[in-house]
Amino acid sequence: MSFPASRIFSRCDLFPEEFSIVITLRVPNLPAKRNEYLLTVVAEDSDLLLLGLRFSPSQLHFLFLSEDVAGAWQTRVSFRSPALGDGRWHTLVLAVTAGVFSLTTDCGLPLDIMADVPFPATLSVRGARFFIGSRRRAKGLFTGLVRQLVLLPGSDATPRLCPSRNAPLAVLSIPRVLQALTGKPEDNEVLKYPYETNIRVTLGPRPPCTKVEDAQFWFDAGRKGLYLCVGNEWVSVLAAKERLDYVEEHQKLLTSSETLGIEVFRIPQVGLFVATANRKATSAVYKWTEGKFVSYQSIPTHQAQAWRHFTIGKKIFLAVANFEPDEKGQEFSVIYKWSHRKLKFTPYQSIATHSARDWEAFEVDGEHFLAVANHREGDNHNIDSVIYKWNPATRLFEANQTIATSGAYDWEFFSVGPYSFLVVANTFNGTSTKVHSHLYIRLLGSFQLFQSFPTLGAADWEVFHIGERIFLAVANSHSYDVEMQVQNESYVINSVIYELNVTAQAFVKFQDILTCRGRGLHACHEEG
């Protein structure tokens, strides 16, 4: 469970200098060297631990970040563990005041420590995140039960809790639904508290809530919500807010240099792969192995911009768009072919290109094509981009058609009924990013101009469907003009979505979307 620190510290980014942490917990017996986190505050951009509460079978550790002119380091204040691993409930109060750290267990005598390093008065939690029961990693996850966890700024919470008739379950802040109800005991069992009742985890539809399920928890793993059955109704105890960021970090992929493009593809009976287009001399192919991507093959490239995977029959290809010339000063982009014998990609065909930005592979009436976006030749951005056609006789790609482009950045192919279209993103004409990008339709064996769009440094096109409706979106990157560069350079501009109007036989503007340095678009579909 986690949430941004800004949810608590909405008006000030500084963690309070004086505070108490109250936690009621029950933990199982732990192995001698195991450590588990109860609470952490972690900087999201650097994964730096700003504050944490961690325990082991023998000690309870309070961790915090200290800084001075010499740098930053982590300070640890350690208390002897008050026998937490006995399987019983305990209430702990950690009170912090300047250089004094006090721990009270079950309303007993406080244990005070005068630390050499006081808690900082200016610990910033801007861009940080609270994690309950973890340190943002799989290692050190809390395996017990927590009844309450309270952060109380400005005072020692012990007088508010103690004395208590039931010190191990001293109450400071517990949801009413947990205080008011008790679980239904089994025969010959004592009453259970609701937080100790049975829990079921589901990914499917909501389960029934009847007398059988009364006082049971239901955790909805899909929505990350915790519910309690009360009567005939599921009562929300802890529910995640509706959000759109459903993607969570799975793996950091180490690359040799800045990565400008990624291509994900699958080779039948071999596996799932990712190819990274790296700025420096070597790009890489990674293979999905045991739940993560691992390095599989290194390929020499020259400021690679993008990879394109495609197939022709049973042949599997991977084409790279190289932006810079090779060691001999020659500009080539390379098509690699998968070797079923060597189980790797081998060079198949080199094609002369000019600062290539992108490849687009497509098929029309059983014929295979590759279109390259040539960005510039020297300082000249107004050059031809080329469409290549596969020759089954020579088993090579041959130039089929040239199309005039201005700083071409991307090609996008799509079909509407029996018609095939190809749209180019023109970025710069040598003096301005205010240039037209063009949509072509294939008629009589070649692509012919169908429609032009005003764009501002167009970097990407994406086509998508909503029901029977067809949309075409362009990512505008920036507005720039050589003659007005001081007044007219802007990266915060509108990208545009167009919709196909069948009656008008043209794409018409549907919506402007404000973007900053728009470089790419991707359309996805969510069921329901």
ABEGO torsion letter per residue (X at the ends): XBBBAAAABAABABBBABBBBBBBBBBBBBBAABBBBABBBBBAAAGBBABBBBBBAABBBBBBBBBBAAEBBBBBBBBBBBGAAAGBBBBBBBBBBEABBBBBBGGBBBBBBBBABBBBAABBABGBBBBBGBAGBABGBBABBBABBBBBBGBBAAAAAOBBABAAABBABBBAAAAABBBBBBBGBBBBBAAABBBBBBABBBBBBBAAABGBBBBBAAAGBBBBBBEABBBBABBBBBBABABBBABBBBBABBBABBBBBBBBGAEBBBBBBBABABBBBBBBBGGBBBBABBBBBBGBABBBBBBBEABBBBBBBBABBBAAGBBBBBBBBBBAAAGBBBBABBBBBBGBABBBBBBBGGBBBBBBBBABBEABABBBBBBBBBBAAAGBBBBABBBBBBGBABBBBBBBEABBBBBBBBABAGABABBBBBBBBBBGGBBBBABBBBBBGBABBBBBBBEABBBBBBBBABBBBAAAAAAABBABBBBBBBBBBAAAGBBBBABBBBBBGBABBBBBBBBX
